[in-house]
Amino acid sequence: MSEPGPNDALRPRPFTCETLPIRGLACHLQRWPGSGGPLCLLLHGWMDAGASFRFLVDALPAAWELIAPDWRGFGKSEWASGTYYFPEYIADLDALLARLSPDAPVWLIGHSMGGNVASLYAGIRPERVARLVSLEGLGLPPAPPAAAPAHYRAWLTEQTGPREPRIYPDWPTLIDRLRRGNPRLTQERAVVVARAWATETPAGPRLRADPRHKVRGPLLYRLDEARACWRNIQAPTLWVMGKASPYAHLDATLLDENRRCFRDLQEVWLDDCGHMMHHDQPLALAQAIVDFMRSKTME
């Protein structure tokens, strides 16, 4: 690391946008060039987009090269014609890294769904990940086999559900909806998030995410498989949790068992912070990430 800490002034960093063909789909990514620092990918969560990492990016050291892709069917990336089963994201990440950093391991920072993808990938291909930061990408509670019949019934029902993306009458309505959903989101940041999540249409702002993401997958979550991947991670790992997040109230025994799967784990809890921590507390989050990366660089 060539900079001592985060960018306290939160100066906007210049960026470029590009589109890469990844496994048959056009993958949009936003790139903030660095100045000789590490390559770090920022992996967004469900129904989010890479552009909403902007507040965190502005707080991270300018030396780091940061790339935020939009997962398939999110942001400005192409919608898939088929399904959005979770392993597809793992395969997309593998193909993306083959294009962006074929010869060197990278740093991964993933939020929520993106944190789960990053953590699984770091155990599947441990040689490709040098540092791992999971922002409440903690997996899900185990699903008992007895839940399968009801789960499959719900999945079948959802196959014939509506597929139209949500359209808001105007931008102020969407921005107000975002702020009601997250009271910590400032007006200024809500405008940025709204533009990342929606696009202009004659009828009003339309959410960019493919609504088929809201159709559950047919298979139950297999925690034991996730834990097997986590145990294979070689990279030092940071968990970041928000003290005001719903995930702060997960079963303590379950969290402890998950922690034990990581051989080199640090954990930070942020004050006055919900699940969308890159929106709520970007400077505190950046400081936690920089401190972690510095500690591991000095070892």
C-alpha positions in Angstrom: 0.0 0.0 0.0 1.5 3.3 -1.1 -1.0 5.6 0.8 -1.2 5.8 4.6 -5.0 5.8 4.9 -8.3 6.6 3.3 -9.1 9.8 1.4 -10.6 11.8 4.2 -11.7 14.6 1.9 -13.9 12.2 -0.1 -12.8 13.9 -3.4 -14.6 12.3 -6.4 -12.3 10.0 -8.3 -12.4 10.0 -12.1 -13.5 6.8 -13.6 -14.1 5.1 -17.0 -16.8 2.6 -18.1 -16.3 -0.3 -20.3 -18.2 -3.4 -21.4 -16.6 -6.9 -21.7 -18.1 -10.1 -23.2 -18.2 -12.5 -20.2 -19.7 -15.9 -20.8 -21.9 -14.8 -23.6 -23.2 -11.6 -21.9 -22.1 -8.0 -22.0 -20.7 -7.2 -18.6 -20.5 -3.5 -17.7 -17.8 -2.4 -15.3 -16.7 0.9 -13.8 -12.9 1.4 -13.4 -11.1 3.9 -11.1 -7.5 3.8 -12.2 -4.8 3.7 -9.5 -1.2 4.7 -9.3 0.8 1.5 -8.8 -1.3 0.0 -6.1 -3.2 -3.3 -6.0 -6.1 -4.3 -8.2 -9.3 -4.6 -6.2 -12.7 -5.7 -7.4 -15.8 -4.4 -5.7 -18.7 -6.9 -5.9 -22.1 -5.5 -5.3 -25.1 -7.1 -3.6 -28.5 -8.3 -4.7 -30.6 -5.6 -6.6 -27.6 -3.2 -6.3 -25.1 -2.0 -8.9 -21.4 -1.4 -9.0 -21.8 2.3 -9.4 -23.2 2.6 -5.9 -19.8 1.8 -4.5 -18.8 5.4 -5.4 -18.9 6.8 -1.9 -16.6 4.0 -0.7 -14.3 4.4 -3.7 -13.9 8.1 -3.0 -12.8 7.3 0.5 -10.2 4.6 -0.4 -6.6 5.3 -1.3 -6.1 6.8 -4.7 -3.2 4.3 -5.4 -5.6 1.4 -5.5 -7.0 0.4 -8.9 -10.7 -0.3 -8.3 -13.1 -2.1 -10.6 -16.8 -2.5 -9.9 -18.6 -4.8 -12.3 -22.3 -5.1 -12.6 -23.4 -8.8 -12.1 -25.4 -10.3 -15.0 -28.9 -8.8 -15.1 -28.0 -5.9 -12.7 -27.0 -2.3 -13.4 -25.9 -1.8 -17.0 -24.9 -5.5 -17.6 -26.9 -7.6 -20.0 -29.9 -9.6 -18.8 -29.6 -13.4 -19.1 -32.1 -15.2 -21.3 -32.3 -18.1 -18.9 -32.1 -18.3 -15.1 -30.0 -16.6 -12.5 -28.7 -19.6 -10.4 -26.1 -18.6 -7.9 -23.1 -20.6 -9.3 -23.4 -18.4 -12.5 -22.0 -15.5 -10.5 -19.0 -17.6 -9.4 -18.4 -18.6 -13.0 -18.8 -14.9 -14.2 -16.2 -13.8 -11.6 -13.8 -16.5 -12.7 -14.1 -15.4 -16.3 -13.8 -11.7 -15.4 -10.6 -12.3 -13.5 -9.2 -14.2 -16.4 -9.6 -11.0 -18.4 -8.6 -8.4 -15.8 -5.8 -10.2 -14.0 -4.8 -13.5 -15.6 -1.4 -13.8 -13.9 -1.8 -12.2 -10.5 -4.1 -12.7 -7.5 -6.5 -9.8 -6.7 -8.2 -8.3 -3.7 -11.9 -8.9 -3.5 -14.4 -6.7 -1.6 -17.9 -8.0 -1.7 -21.1 -6.7 -0.2 -24.0 -9.1 0.8 -24.6 -11.4 -2.2 -21.2 -10.1 -3.7 -19.5 -11.1 -0.4 -21.0 -14.6 -0.6 -19.8 -14.9 -4.2 -16.3 -13.6 -3.2 -16.0 -15.9 -0.2 -17.0 -19.0 -2.1 -14.7 -18.2 -5.0 -11.8 -17.6 -2.6 -12.2 -21.1 -1.4 -12.7 -22.6 -4.9 -9.7 -20.9 -6.4 -7.7 -19.8 -3.4 -4.6 -19.0 -5.6 -6.6 -16.2 -7.4 -7.4 -14.2 -4.2 -4.8 -12.3 -2.2 -7.1 -10.5 0.2 -10.8 -10.9 0.9 -13.3 -8.5 2.5 -16.8 -9.6 3.1 -19.3 -6.9 3.9 -22.1 -9.0 5.6 -21.7 -11.7 3.0 -22.2 -14.3 5.7 -24.1 -17.0 4.0 -27.7 -18.1 5.0 -29.0 -20.2 7.8 -29.1 -23.9 6.9 -32.2 -25.2 5.2 -33.5 -28.6 6.4 -34.4 -31.1 3.7 -37.9 -31.2 5.0 -38.3 -27.7 3.7 -37.8 -28.9 0.1 -41.5 -29.6 -0.9 -42.7 -26.2 0.1 -39.7 -24.5 -1.4 -40.2 -26.3 -4.8 -43.9 -25.4 -4.7 -43.1 -21.7 -4.2 -40.5 -21.9 -7.0 -43.0 -23.4 -9.4 -45.6 -20.7 -8.6 -43.0 -18.0 -9.2 -42.3 -19.3 -12.7 -45.6 -17.8 -13.9 -45.3 -14.5 -11.9 -44.9 -11.0 -13.3 -41.7 -10.1 -15.1 -42.1 -6.4 -15.6 -39.4 -4.1 -14.1 -40.6 -1.5 -11.6 -41.2 2.0 -13.0 -41.5 5.1 -10.8 -43.5 8.1 -11.9 -40.4 10.4 -11.4 -37.0 10.6 -9.9 -38.1 12.4 -6.7 -40.5 9.5 -6.0 -37.7 6.9 -6.4 -35.3 9.0 -4.3 -37.9 9.3 -1.6 -38.5 5.5 -1.7 -34.8 4.9 -1.3 -34.6 7.2 1.7 -37.6 5.6 3.4 -36.0 2.2 3.0 -32.7 3.5 4.5 -33.1 6.5 6.7 -29.3 6.8 6.9 -29.1 7.5 3.2 -28.6 11.3 2.6 -30.4 13.1 -0.1 -27.1 13.6 -2.1 -26.2 10.0 -1.9 -29.8 8.9 -2.7 -29.6 10.8 -6.0 -26.4 8.8 -6.9 -27.9 5.5 -5.9 -31.1 6.2 -7.8 -29.1 6.9 -11.0 -27.2 3.7 -10.5 -30.3 1.6 -9.9 -32.6 3.1 -12.6 -32.7 4.4 -16.1 -34.8 7.1 -17.7 -37.9 6.1 -19.7 -40.8 8.0 -21.1 -42.9 6.6 -18.3 -40.4 7.5 -15.6 -37.3 5.9 -14.0 -37.2 2.2 -14.5 -35.2 -0.1 -12.3 -32.3 -1.6 -14.2 -32.3 -5.0 -12.5 -33.9 -7.9 -14.2 -37.1 -8.6 -12.2 -36.4 -12.4 -12.6 -33.8 -12.0 -9.9 -36.7 -12.0 -7.5 -37.6 -15.6 -8.5 -36.0 -17.9 -5.9 -33.7 -20.6 -7.1 -35.0 -24.2 -7.0 -32.4 -25.6 -4.6 -32.2 -25.2 -0.9 -29.2 -23.3 0.5 -26.5 -25.8 1.5 -24.5 -24.3 4.3 -22.2 -27.3 4.7 -21.0 -26.8 1.1 -20.4 -23.1 1.7 -18.4 -23.9 4.8 -16.3 -26.5 2.9 -15.3 -23.7 0.5 -14.6 -21.2 3.4 -12.3 -23.7 5.0 -10.2 -23.8 1.8 -9.6 -20.0 1.7 -6.0 -19.0 1.9 -6.4 -15.3 1.8 -6.6 -13.2 5.0 -10.2 -12.3 5.4 -12.0 -9.3 6.9 -15.7 -9.4 8.0 -17.4 -6.1 8.4 -20.8 -5.9 10.2 -23.2 -3.0 10.8 -24.4 -2.7 14.4 -27.8 -1.5 13.1 -28.1 -4.1 10.4 -30.6 -7.0 10.6 -27.6 -9.3 10.2 -26.4 -8.1 13.6 -29.1 -10.3 15.1 -28.2 -13.5 13.5 -27.9 -16.6 15.7 -24.7 -16.2 17.7 -24.0 -20.0 17.5 -24.4 -20.0 13.8 -22.0 -17.0 13.4 -19.4 -18.6 15.7 -19.5 -21.8 13.6 -19.1 -19.8 10.4 -16.2 -17.8 11.9 -14.3 -21.0 12.7 -14.3 -21.9 9.0 -11.9 -19.0 8.2 -8.2 -19.7 9.1 -7.2 -16.0 9.1 -10.2 -13.8 10.0 -10.5 -10.3 11.4 -13.9 -8.7 12.3 -15.1 -5.1 12.5 -18.4 -3.8 13.6 -19.4 -0.3 12.5 -21.5 2.1 14.7 -24.6 3.7 13.3 -24.5 1.5 10.3 -27.1 -0.7 8.6 -26.7 -3.4 6.0 -25.9 -0.9 3.2 -22.7 0.1 4.8 -21.1 1.5 1.7 -24.0 4.0 1.6 -24.3 4.6 5.4 -20.7 4.9 6.6 -18.3 4.9 3.6 -15.4 6.7 5.5 -15.6 4.4 8.5 -15.8 1.4 6.2 -12.8 2.6 4.2 -10.8 3.1 7.4 -11.6 -0.5 8.4 -10.5 -1.9 5.1 -7.3 0.2 4.9 -6.4 -0.8 8.5 -6.9 -4.5 7.6 -4.9 -4.3 4.4 -2.1 -2.4 6.1 -1.9 -5.0 8.9 -1.6 -7.8 6.5 0.9 -6.0 4.3 3.2 -5.5 7.4 3.1 -9.1 8.5 
